[in-house]
């Protein structure tokens, strides 16, 4: 039996289990993810995109451009990576987005043309 989007999301991102906005983010992620392109991986893709979007919208990331490249607890120090992005590069800002990129590649949904990746689905 296949896992539901909610079950996958709870497993991969338990920090969002009690979020009151989880259902809204799932709907947004569904609107951005093609069932016909991902096939049997659709629920996983939606869960990863949901976790990615929720991570980007979390309070400690508000207004942040670029991925977190380092954290220090004592004296609170956080470092961020480069903010320059291509149109589909926002997925590289979270571990969930990177996993979604890997799923896109594994599903064969990306082709490269003159050094530029074209996302046929899901990107």
C-alpha positions in Angstrom: 0.0 0.0 0.0 1.4 3.4 -1.0 2.0 6.0 1.6 -0.1 9.2 1.5 1.4 12.7 1.1 0.7 13.3 4.8 2.4 10.1 6.0 5.5 10.9 3.9 5.6 14.5 5.2 5.2 13.3 8.8 8.1 10.9 8.3 10.5 13.3 6.5 9.7 16.5 8.3 8.2 15.7 11.8 8.8 19.4 12.9 5.8 20.3 10.8 3.4 17.7 12.2 1.5 20.1 14.4 1.6 23.1 11.9 -1.7 24.7 11.4 -0.7 25.7 7.8 0.4 22.2 6.7 -2.8 21.6 4.6 -2.4 24.9 2.8 1.2 24.1 1.9 0.2 20.6 0.7 -2.4 22.2 -1.7 0.2 24.7 -2.9 2.7 21.9 -3.5 0.1 19.8 -5.4 -0.5 22.8 -7.7 3.2 22.9 -8.5 3.7 19.2 -9.0 2.6 17.1 -12.0 1.1 13.7 -11.2 1.6 12.6 -14.8 5.3 13.4 -14.7 6.1 11.9 -11.3 3.8 8.9 -11.6 4.3 6.5 -8.6 6.7 9.1 -7.0 4.0 11.9 -7.0 3.2 11.7 -3.3 6.9 11.8 -2.4 7.4 14.7 -4.7 4.5 16.7 -3.2 5.7 15.9 0.4 9.2 17.0 -0.4 8.0 20.2 -2.1 5.7 20.9 0.9 8.5 20.4 3.4 10.7 22.7 1.2 8.1 25.4 1.1 7.4 25.2 4.8 11.1 25.4 5.6 11.5 28.5 3.5 8.5 30.1 5.2 9.6 29.3 8.7 10.2 32.3 11.0 14.0 31.8 11.3 14.3 31.9 7.4 12.1 34.9 6.8 13.8 37.4 4.5 16.8 35.1 4.1 18.3 34.8 0.6 20.6 31.9 0.0 21.0 28.6 1.9 22.2 28.4 5.4 25.9 27.4 5.2 26.8 27.5 8.9 25.3 27.9 12.4 26.9 28.6 15.8 24.9 28.2 19.0 27.1 30.2 21.4 26.9 33.9 20.6 24.4 33.0 17.8 26.1 33.1 14.5 24.4 32.1 11.2 26.1 32.2 7.8 24.2 32.2 4.5 25.3 31.2 1.0 25.1 33.2 -2.2 21.7 34.7 -3.0 22.1 34.6 -6.8 19.7 32.1 -8.2 18.5 30.9 -11.6 14.7 30.4 -12.1 14.7 26.8 -10.8 17.5 27.2 -8.3 15.3 27.8 -5.2 15.2 24.1 -4.6 18.8 24.2 -3.6 18.0 26.3 -0.6 16.8 23.4 1.6 17.6 19.7 2.0 14.1 18.8 1.0 14.5 20.8 -2.2 17.7 19.0 -3.0 16.0 15.7 -2.4 13.3 16.8 -4.8 15.9 17.8 -7.4 17.4 14.3 -7.0 14.0 12.7 -7.5 13.4 14.8 -10.6 16.8 13.7 -12.0 16.1 10.0 -11.0 12.7 10.2 -12.7 14.4 11.4 -15.9 12.5 14.7 -15.9 15.5 17.0 -16.7 17.4 17.4 -20.0 20.5 19.5 -20.4 20.8 21.9 -23.4 24.0 23.9 -23.8 24.7 23.7 -20.1 21.2 24.8 -19.0 18.9 22.3 -17.4 15.3 22.4 -18.7 12.8 21.0 -16.3 10.1 19.2 -18.2 8.1 18.5 -15.1 8.2 19.3 -11.5 11.1 21.7 -11.5 
